[in-house]
Amino acid sequence: SSSMNTEMGGTGSPDAPKGPTRLDRTKAALRAFINSRHGDRLGMVVFSNYAYVVSPLTLDREYLMRYLDIVDNQILRNEAMTAIGDGIDMGAFLLNKQSSDRRRSKVIIVFTDGERNYGRDPMESLAEADAAHIRVHLVGVDLDEQIKERPTVQALISAVRGYGGRYYEADTMRELRTAYS
């Protein structure tokens, strides 16, 4: 969503960032994560009103980095919502369609700076991912305090943990590094 264009740790408007944005910092963390995953197939999905596959599962980290580079604040400029459930569903779809090895672990990592306000209920998506033996981790990127305290956000965090995933609060670059490691 457009809120990812807000300065990380700032209180300013998404239209006037003064330093690195949430998106900039998230992409930096993703680059480091991608570089650390040798032998793992990785894919990428972005979501706002809807979820879109940016890259199918691949072992080619350079390929994935090129696709990460095209993700910017304009890629979904006509969308302004946060469909977390749809993002989880699309990630699960990719994993189920492109990964036949049942012995390998399947993981979705969701980076979000807001709460679900559109699309499929992420609680249903988490339950279906769990039934498909997919673990979902959630990274709250510089979530505003009032959003962190909302019952729907707290319920989502509890559900992620209940299904065996982890929640990471990432208000700084250091916390983002901790999340991806």
Helices and strands as residue ranges (DSSP letters): G 2-5, H 22-36, E 42-47, E 51-58, H 61-70, H 84-98, E 106-112, H 122-131, E 134-141, H 145-148, H 151-162, E 167-170, H 173-180
